[in-house]
Amino acid sequence: LDEQSAVLLGLYSGDAVFAAQKVHIYIFEPIEEAIAEELFGDEWLEELTNNELALTLVRTLEDFMGDLEIFLDELMVGKTLDALVTATVNFYIKFLLIKSHNHSSNKKGIWSDNQRALDRIRGDISVMKEYFESLAPSYPSLGRIIESEFE
């Protein structure tokens, strides 16, 4: 009975970790709805000079983190955060690649001002990275994931 209980507990623990790592799918749905259309567009380049879209992403993550910290234990929140770092980087790169893929001109650049676009990208990355770094003291493994993903 002890052996079967240990096996069952191990299965439940593994499933809980897996579920915690998949929460990002639901977290990024409203983020995508809110910012995907504007991300890397003309408004992002010309008007949103304070990384507003990256801040929207971070604020949404903060809102979900409040819920996660209430409903999950600390270990599961840490596992979820590890997955959120990767999901955040993947989300950002995905929409940068979509912007690049949809660009069809061989004579005209993607943006009217490439230096400004690079500055915006650096600023967005900084906003996202700083958010996760602010959580790292509470979740020791997070620093390693941040370093790896934001490298």
C-alpha positions in Angstrom: 0.0 0.0 0.0 2.8 2.4 0.8 4.5 1.7 -2.5 1.3 2.3 -4.5 0.6 5.5 -2.5 4.1 6.8 -3.3 3.6 6.0 -7.0 0.2 7.7 -7.1 1.6 10.7 -5.3 4.4 10.9 -7.8 2.0 10.8 -10.7 -0.2 13.5 -9.2 2.9 15.7 -8.5 4.1 15.2 -12.0 0.7 16.1 -13.4 0.5 19.2 -11.2 3.9 20.4 -12.4 2.8 19.8 -16.0 -0.4 21.7 -15.5 1.4 24.6 -13.8 3.8 24.8 -16.8 0.8 25.0 -19.2 -1.0 27.9 -17.5 0.9 30.3 -19.9 -1.4 29.2 -22.7 -4.4 30.8 -21.0 -2.4 33.8 -19.7 -1.3 34.8 -23.2 -4.7 34.7 -24.8 -5.8 38.1 -23.4 -2.3 39.5 -23.9 -2.4 38.5 -27.6 -5.9 40.0 -28.0 -4.7 43.3 -26.3 -1.4 43.9 -28.0 -0.6 41.6 -31.0 -2.2 43.8 -33.6 -0.2 46.9 -32.6 3.1 45.2 -31.7 5.8 46.1 -34.1 3.4 48.3 -36.1 3.6 52.0 -37.0 1.9 53.1 -33.7 4.4 51.0 -31.7 7.3 52.7 -33.5 6.1 56.3 -33.7 3.7 56.9 -30.8 4.2 54.4 -28.1 7.5 55.8 -26.9 7.4 54.4 -23.4 7.1 50.7 -24.2 3.4 50.8 -23.4 2.7 47.4 -25.1 5.4 45.7 -23.1 4.0 47.3 -20.0 0.6 46.0 -20.9 2.0 42.5 -21.2 3.8 42.9 -17.8 0.7 44.3 -16.1 -1.4 41.4 -17.4 1.3 38.9 -16.1 1.2 40.7 -12.7 -2.6 40.4 -12.6 -2.4 36.6 -13.2 0.5 36.3 -10.8 -1.7 37.6 -8.0 -4.2 34.8 -8.7 -1.5 32.2 -9.1 0.0 33.1 -5.7 -3.4 32.7 -4.1 -4.4 29.4 -5.7 -1.0 27.6 -6.1 1.6 26.6 -3.6 5.0 28.3 -3.9 6.6 25.4 -5.8 3.9 25.4 -8.4 4.1 29.2 -8.8 7.8 28.9 -9.4 7.2 26.2 -12.1 4.6 28.4 -13.7 7.0 31.4 -13.6 9.7 29.4 -15.3 7.3 28.6 -18.1 6.1 32.2 -18.3 9.6 33.5 -18.9 10.0 31.2 -21.9 6.5 31.9 -23.1 7.1 35.7 -22.9 10.2 35.5 -25.0 8.5 33.1 -27.5 5.5 35.4 -27.7 7.6 38.5 -28.5 9.8 36.7 -31.0 6.7 35.1 -32.7 5.2 38.5 -33.4 8.5 39.9 -34.6 8.8 37.0 -37.0 5.2 37.5 -38.2 5.9 41.1 -38.8 9.0 40.2 -40.8 7.2 37.4 -42.7 4.3 39.8 -43.7 6.8 42.3 -45.0 6.9 41.9 -48.8 8.9 44.8 -50.1 12.5 44.2 -51.2 13.1 48.0 -51.6 11.5 49.3 -48.4 12.4 48.3 -44.9 10.0 46.9 -42.4 10.1 50.2 -40.4 10.6 53.8 -41.4 13.3 54.2 -38.8 15.3 51.0 -38.0 17.3 52.6 -35.2 14.1 53.7 -33.5 12.7 50.2 -33.9 15.8 48.6 -32.3 15.5 51.1 -29.5 11.8 50.1 -29.0 12.8 46.4 -29.0 15.6 47.0 -26.5 13.1 48.9 -24.3 10.5 46.2 -24.5 13.0 43.5 -23.7 14.2 45.5 -20.7 10.7 46.0 -19.4 9.9 42.3 -19.6 13.3 41.2 -18.2 13.1 43.6 -15.3 9.6 42.3 -14.3 10.9 38.8 -14.0 14.1 39.9 -12.3 11.9 41.6 -9.7 10.4 38.2 -8.9 13.7 36.3 -8.8 14.6 36.9 -5.2 11.4 34.9 -4.2 12.0 32.1 -6.7 15.6 31.0 -6.8 15.5 29.0 -10.1 14.0 32.0 -11.9 17.4 33.8 -12.3 18.8 30.9 -14.3 15.8 30.8 -16.6 15.9 34.6 -17.1 19.6 34.5 -18.0 19.0 31.7 -20.4 15.9 33.1 -22.2 16.9 36.8 -22.3 20.5 36.1 -23.4 
